[in-house]
C-alpha cells in the first residue's frame, strides 16, 4: 500500500488534486482499481499535509436485472472508517434490454458518470475521485488516436461547471501491475463484474495490443505516456518545478 500511496501523493503534488477541507467522493465499483484507490486515500489521511474527508460511493448498475453483492466493500469501508453509500440503478436494463446497444460501453459509462456526479453532490462532496491508473491513461490515449483520429486523453483533474464538482484521478502514475499486487498483498476482496460485455471490449483489445508491443519492444508503453505528458494536452503537461522523468 505504501507504493500506491506514493503514486497518489505524486499525482496530488503534480496536478494539485486535493486541497485542505475537501470532501471527496470515491467511486468504488468493487474492482481492484477502485479498492486500491480507496485504501490509498484512506491511508494517506494519516500523514498528508492537507485534511480531507472521504465518502465511498458504489453504483450497482443492475446488470441482468440482478443486484450485485457489495458486502465486502461495505466491510472494507467500515474497517477504513469511511462512510459507505450504495446506490441501486437500472443502468444495465436501459443499456442492454431497452436500448439494446451494439456498443454498450460508451452509454453505460456516460450514465454511470452522471449517477456518480449526482450521488457525490447529494452527499456534500466537492470532488469525485476515480481509480484510473497509468495503463488506463495509455490505453485511452491509443484508443483516441486509432479509433477517433485525435490526440488526447481524460484529464488528471477536470472541473465540471454544470455539476459544480471536480473529478480527480489520483492513481494516474500507478502501473496496473502495482495495483494488482497491492490488492493481492492486502487481501482486498474484488467484487466480480457481471457486465454482459466484460472482457469483450475495445479497451480489452487495446490492452492486449499494448501488452504484445511491450513484449516486443520494452518501454513502448512508457514512451507513449511520456509523449502524452510532453504534449501537455488535457492538463497532462509538466509543472515548471517538476523534473521530466
N, C-alpha and C positions, 0 to 999 in steps of 0.2 A: 504493500500500500504506500510505502514511502516514495517509491518511484512515481506512482500515479500522482501523488500529492505534489511531487516535484514538477511534473509536467503541467499540472493545473496552475501551480504558483507561477511558472514561467509564462504561461498564456495570460494570466491575470496581469503580470507586470508589463508584458509587451503590448497587450491590446487594451489595457485599462478596463478590465471586465467587471470588477467588484469594487464598490465604494463603501465606506463606513455607513452603517444604518440600512443597507439594502435588505429587502425581504425577497428571497429568491425561491421561486417555484422550480423544482427539479422534475423534469418529465421522466418518469420511471416506467418503462414498458415491461420491466422484468427481465430484459435481455442483459447480456454481460456488460455492454457499454454503459447503460443507464445505471446499473448496480454499482459499477466501479466509480462512476461519476458521483453518485450519491454518497458512497463511503468516503471518497476523496474529499469532497466538500465538507462533509460532516467532520472528518478528522482534522481538516485544516483550520477549523474554528478554534482549535486549542492554541495555535501559535501565530495566526495571521495578524498582521498589523492593523487590520480593519475588523470591525464587528459586524456580523450579518446573521440573519435568520434564514432558516430553510423550511420549506414545506414540500413533501414528496407528493406528486400528483400522478396517478395511474389512470389511463383511459382504457376501458375494456371495449374494444371495437364490436364485440358480439358476433365474431365470425361463426358462420354455420348456425346462427341463431342460438348459440350456447355462450353462457357467461363463463369466462376463464377463471381459474383459481389463483388468487394473488395473496394467499395466506402467508407465504414465505416472505413476500415483500413487506407485508404488514408487520411481521415479527422482526424483520431486519430494521425497520423504521423505529420500532419500539426500543430495540437494542441501541440504536444510534441517537435516541432522543430527538427524533424528527417527526413532526405530525404527518400522518398519512391520510390522503384523500383518494378515494376510489370513485370514479365516475363511469357509470354504465352508459353506453351509447348504442345506436343502431347503425353505425357506420358500415359494418360488414354487410348488413342486409341491403342497405342502399347501393353500395358499390357492386356487389356480386349478384344480388337477387332482383333488385328493382332496375338499376341501370344496366346490369349485365355487361360491365366494361370489359372490352377486349384487352386493354392495357390498364388494369385497375390501380396500379401503384400511385400514379400521379394524383388521381382523385382522392384516394384513400389518405395519402399524405397531406393533401390540402385540407381535407375535413378534420383530420386529427390535429393539425396545427391550429385550426380555428377553435376547436373544442378545448385544446390546451391553453390557448391565449385567454379564452373566456373563463376557464377554471382558475387560472392564475390570478386574473383580475378580481374574480369573486372572492378570493381568499387574501386580498390585500397586498399582493406581490407586485413589485415594480420591475422585476426581472424574471426571465424564464431561462433556465439552463438546460441545454440539450447535450446528449452524450456522443456527438460525432467525434471520432478520433482521426488520427493522421491519415490512415488508409482511406477513410471516408472522403477526406479532402481530395486526395489524389484521384480516387475513383470518380468523384463528381466532376473534377476538372477535365478528366479524359472523356467522360460521357458528354459533357457540354461541347467539347471540341469535336468529337467524332459524330455525335448524334444530332447536334443542333448547329454545328458550324460556328461556334462562338467561343471566345476566351473568357472564362470566368468561373466562379465558384460561390458557394454560400459564404457569407462573411463571418469572421470570428465574433463580431458584435453588430447587431442591427437594431435600430430604434424603429418601432412600428408606431407611427404617429396616430393612425386610426384607432389602435388599441391602447395607446399610451403605455407601452411596455417595451422593454429592451430584451432581445433574445441574445444570449451569450452561449458560447461553445468552449468551455474551459479545457477540454481534452484534445484540442486540435494538434498538440505536439506529441501525444501518446500513440505509439505504434500499436496496431491491433494485437500483435503478439504479446506485448506487455500487458494489455488489458485482459487478455485471456489468462495469462499467467497469474495476474493479480486475483482474478476470480477463483482460480483453482487453489492458490495458496491460502486464500482467506475463506475457502469453503462457502462461497456465495452461491445460493441455490437459484439457478436460472429458470425462469418461467418459460416453458416450451411454447413457441409460436404455433397457433393453429390456423394461421392465414392460409387459404387455399393456394395462394401464389408463392408461398415461401420457397426459396431456392430456385425459382423459375422466373428470374427477372433479368432485366438489362444490367442491373448493378452486379448480379452474380456473374454474368458473362464477362463484365468488365473486370471484376475481381480475379477471375480465372486467367484472363488475358494478361493482366499485370503480374500475376504470380509466375506465369510462363516466361514473360520478358525478364523478370528479376532473376529467374534461374539461368537464363541465357546470358544476361548482362548485369552483373552485380552492381547495385547502386542506381539502377534505372528509375525506381520509384523516388528515391531521394532527389535525383536531378529534376524530376518533374515538380516536386514540392518546392525545391529551391527556385526553379523558374517562376513558379506562381508567386512566391514571395518577392522576387526581384521585379516582377511586373508591377506590383503594387495595386493590382485591380481588386475591387471589392473589399478594401481595407486590409489587404494582406501585406502591405509594404512594411519595411523595417523602420523602427523608430530611429531617430538620429543618434540616440545614445546607446543603441543596441548593436553589437557586432553581428555581421552577416556570416553565421556559421553554416 
